[in-house]
Amino acid sequence: MTRSELIQIVSAKQSQLSDKEMEAAVKYIFDQMTDTLGKGQRIEIRGFGSFSVRFRPTRMARNPKTGAYIRKEGKYSLHFKPGKEMRDRVNLFLQQHLSQQNV
């Protein structure tokens, strides 16, 4: 799903806000999430999951084409851990969907 698809889906269910207002609201939410993670803080959305920033230390890696070893500098990366409710819903949906395909 893309950002524009998300805006269209939410706009269709919420007639109180125009498409432009909904677009601004979604953009604001994503900007706040980005700013929070940029400060090294954690975001937890109950029933959905949590986002956090983790540091990946410097390591030695291998170029698969040449076989040469290279040094990969440490970096920060985004980590998402789905919540239990989300995992359960996804598993239930996939089980139902896959069982229908096998019939």
C-alpha positions as CSV (number, residue, x, y, z in Angstrom):
1,M,0.0,0.0,0.0
2,T,1.3,3.4,-0.9
3,R,0.7,6.7,1.0
4,S,-1.8,7.9,-1.6
5,E,-3.7,4.6,-1.4
6,L,-3.8,5.0,2.4
7,I,-5.2,8.5,2.0
8,Q,-7.9,7.4,-0.4
9,I,-9.0,4.5,1.9
10,V,-9.2,6.7,5.0
11,S,-10.9,9.6,3.1
12,A,-13.6,7.2,1.8
13,K,-14.4,6.2,5.4
14,Q,-14.1,9.7,6.9
15,S,-16.4,12.1,5.1
16,Q,-15.8,14.9,7.7
17,L,-12.4,15.7,6.2
18,S,-11.6,16.6,2.6
19,D,-9.0,14.7,0.6
20,K,-6.5,17.6,1.1
21,E,-7.1,17.7,4.8
22,M,-6.7,13.9,5.1
23,E,-3.5,14.1,3.0
24,A,-2.1,16.8,5.4
25,A,-3.1,14.7,8.4
26,V,-1.3,11.6,7.1
27,K,1.7,13.6,6.2
28,Y,1.8,15.2,9.7
29,I,1.6,11.8,11.4
30,F,4.4,10.4,9.3
31,D,6.5,13.5,9.9
32,Q,6.0,13.2,13.6
33,M,7.0,9.5,13.5
34,T,10.1,10.4,11.5
35,D,11.1,13.2,13.9
36,T,10.6,10.9,17.0
37,L,12.7,8.1,15.5
38,G,15.3,10.7,14.4
39,K,15.7,11.6,18.1
40,G,16.3,8.0,19.0
41,Q,13.0,7.5,20.7
42,R,10.7,4.6,20.4
43,I,7.2,4.5,18.9
44,E,4.6,2.0,20.2
45,I,1.1,1.7,18.7
46,R,-0.9,-0.8,20.7
47,G,-2.3,-3.6,18.6
48,F,-0.1,-2.7,15.7
49,G,3.5,-2.8,16.7
50,S,6.6,-0.8,17.7
51,F,9.3,1.1,15.8
52,S,12.7,1.7,17.2
53,V,16.2,2.7,16.0
54,R,19.0,0.2,16.4
55,F,22.8,0.6,15.9
56,R,24.5,-1.9,13.6
57,P,28.2,-1.9,14.5
58,T,31.1,-1.8,12.1
59,R,31.8,-5.2,10.6
60,M,33.8,-6.9,7.9
61,A,31.8,-8.0,4.9
62,R,32.6,-9.8,1.7
63,N,32.0,-8.6,-1.9
64,P,30.3,-11.7,-3.4
65,K,31.5,-10.8,-6.9
66,T,35.2,-10.4,-6.1
67,G,35.5,-12.2,-2.8
68,A,37.4,-9.2,-1.4
69,Y,36.7,-8.2,2.2
70,I,35.5,-4.7,2.9
71,R,34.8,-2.7,6.0
72,K,31.2,-1.8,6.5
73,E,30.9,1.3,8.8
74,G,28.4,1.1,11.6
75,K,25.0,2.7,11.0
76,Y,21.6,3.1,12.5
77,S,18.7,1.2,11.1
78,L,14.9,1.1,11.7
79,H,13.5,-1.9,13.4
80,F,9.8,-2.8,13.5
81,K,8.3,-5.4,15.8
82,P,4.7,-6.3,15.1
83,G,2.2,-6.4,18.0
84,K,0.5,-9.7,19.0
85,E,-2.9,-8.5,17.7
86,M,-1.4,-7.7,14.3
87,R,0.4,-11.0,14.1
88,D,-2.7,-12.9,15.0
89,R,-4.9,-11.1,12.4
90,V,-2.3,-11.6,9.6
91,N,-1.9,-15.3,10.4
92,L,-5.7,-15.8,10.5
93,F,-6.1,-14.0,7.2
94,L,-3.3,-15.9,5.5
95,Q,-4.6,-19.3,6.8
96,Q,-8.1,-18.6,5.5
97,H,-6.7,-17.2,2.2
98,L,-4.3,-20.2,1.6
99,S,-6.9,-22.8,2.6
100,Q,-9.4,-21.3,0.0
101,Q,-6.7,-21.6,-2.7
102,N,-6.0,-25.2,-1.9
103,V,-9.7,-26.2,-2.2
